[in-house]
Amino acid sequence: TALGAPQAFTISIDEALNDDTFIDLKDSNGIGDTVVIPAGATIASVSLPEGNYFIDTHVPGMSDSDLTITGAEFNNVDGVPTTNNVLDIDGTGDDITITTPTLQTVSGNIAVEATGVENVLVTVIDEVTKDTFVVKTDNSGDYSFKVPDGNYSVLAEQSGYNTAPVSVAVAGSSLTAQDFALDAFNKSISGTITNSSGSPVEGALVTAQNLGGGFSSSVTD
């Protein structure tokens, strides 16, 4: 089957977010493209052959029902926007805009003995939808993310430290000073990793997960 003429358009989002946004545009055969709007950016350029495409969005911290999609949506194949998420990419009015709900900023610092820690993974889970995304602390141990109003579980994780998730309620305003103090584990586990022949295995990743929160990992010598 001959492909349609290539059509160039853009996909934009109204807020620069702290994690990547992914937009899948696939035809009925699953052929198309996955477009990424990088963290901190608001627009991406796309080129696809003319045709009909299903759109599926993956916006950090938000479900599809939170979003409004406009632009190419008026080209919806059945004439009723959002009923089947099928777009007609035809070279006319194809630019897509994703509008998020009102977002609040949650920010804080993660420290060990009052010193901020860089590259700590901060996992954010919507307690209702279970949508999940991850941000990292900067070189001062600071982190921030944007979410709609709701209840979230926030977990800071760094190898070798004991942590536990905390609940954060976002309701109409931004939250600051959502800080974590990490406590170092004070126990050690040692052993040897071998293969089926009994020979030591170099470079094997070993992770111990604390059931109460936190983990520690090491690589065999």
MOMOJO-V744390 format. One record per backbone hydrogen bond with DSSP energy under -1.0 kcal/mol. NH is the residue of the N-H (numbers start at 1). CO is the residue of the C=O. E is the energy in kcal/mol with one decimal. If there is no record, write none. Layout:
BEGIN
nh = (NH	NH)
co = (CO	CO)
e = (E	E)
END
This chain:
BEGIN
nh = (7	9	11	12	13	14	21	22	23	24	25	26	27	30	33	35	37	40	41	44	46	48	50	51	53	54	55	56	58	62	66	67	68	70	74	75	76	77	79	83	87	89	96	97	98	99	104	106	107	108	110	111	112	115	117	119	121	122	123	124	125	126	127	130	133	135	137	138	141	143	145	147	150	152	153	154	155	157	160	161	162	166	168	170	175	178	179	180	182	183	185	195	198	201	203	206	208	210	213	216	218	220)
co = (48	46	44	96	42	98	37	58	35	56	33	54	31	27	25	23	21	17	38	11	9	7	5	89	87	26	85	24	22	59	63	64	99	97	71	72	73	86	76	80	53	51	10	70	12	68	147	145	175	143	141	180	115	112	110	137	157	135	155	133	153	131	151	126	124	122	120	142	138	108	106	104	170	168	125	166	123	121	215	158	183	154	152	150	105	107	177	109	111	162	160	199	195	193	220	218	216	214	210	208	206	204)
e = (-3.0	-2.5	-2.5	-2.5	-2.5	-1.9	-2.4	-2.1	-2.7	-3.2	-2.8	-1.8	-2.9	-2.3	-2.6	-3.2	-2.7	-2.3	-2.4	-2.1	-3.1	-2.1	-2.0	-2.2	-2.5	-3.5	-2.2	-2.1	-2.7	-2.2	-1.7	-1.5	-2.1	-2.5	-1.7	-2.2	-2.0	-1.0	-1.8	-1.7	-3.5	-2.7	-2.9	-2.7	-3.2	-3.1	-3.2	-3.0	-2.2	-1.9	-2.4	-2.3	-2.5	-1.4	-2.6	-1.7	-1.9	-3.2	-2.9	-2.9	-2.5	-2.7	-2.5	-2.1	-1.9	-2.3	-1.4	-2.5	-2.0	-2.2	-2.0	-2.4	-2.0	-2.8	-2.8	-3.0	-2.4	-2.9	-2.7	-1.8	-3.7	-2.4	-3.3	-3.3	-2.3	-2.5	-1.7	-2.5	-2.8	-1.2	-2.3	-2.3	-2.2	-2.7	-1.8	-3.2	-3.2	-2.5	-2.0	-2.1	-2.3	-2.2)
END
